[in-house]
């Protein structure tokens, strides 16, 4: 049973992760691989709206996706987009990335290899990882403008779609922890953390929502 306090704290983290960028025309969309096919759906919507001419789906597999997406996250995203009517010529797949930094670096290399001129990117992620993805992309590809995008959902709607409340709270805490520790490792730009968000994170950590944390020396 998840307490009302934990839900309130999770809402703090959820709201903080939202960058609230307004989608606009960009050179390309990059859909970051995960368990969530909603990332592919958002990328398809951006394509249909004429905001991007090309989508890169990036991702291998992880412990969460190896059974559900055995061909790799990027390939499963591609299949979803094809089913929704996006032409194959408008999709590139980067099949090797296993973390957000590799998503960015490997997608950048693939686009350069294909001769795609990139000045701006619609960066499509899960709703609770917008800020983490943005901070990583800004660090690794600083000359490109990034516009964050994700499915427009409430925390409750997202939990209902995943059907595993504890996992969602664990992932929220993991995403927040990375904002704290990864800048020191050179993985992302530093973000200012408001006090209420920091307190919410500490309470959830203390309550044991820790399965998605990275080791800290």
ABEGO torsion letter per residue (X at the ends): XBBAAAAAAAAAAAAAABAGBBBBBBABBBBBBBABAAAAAAAAAAAAAGABABBBBBEBBBAAAAAABAAEAAAAAAAAAAAAGBBAAABBBBAABABAAAAAAAAAAAAAAAGBBBABBBBBBBAAAAAAAAAAAAAABAABBBBBBBBBBBAAAAAAAAGBAAAAAAAAAAAAAAAAAAAAAGABBBBBBBAAAAAAAAAAAAAGBAAABBBBX
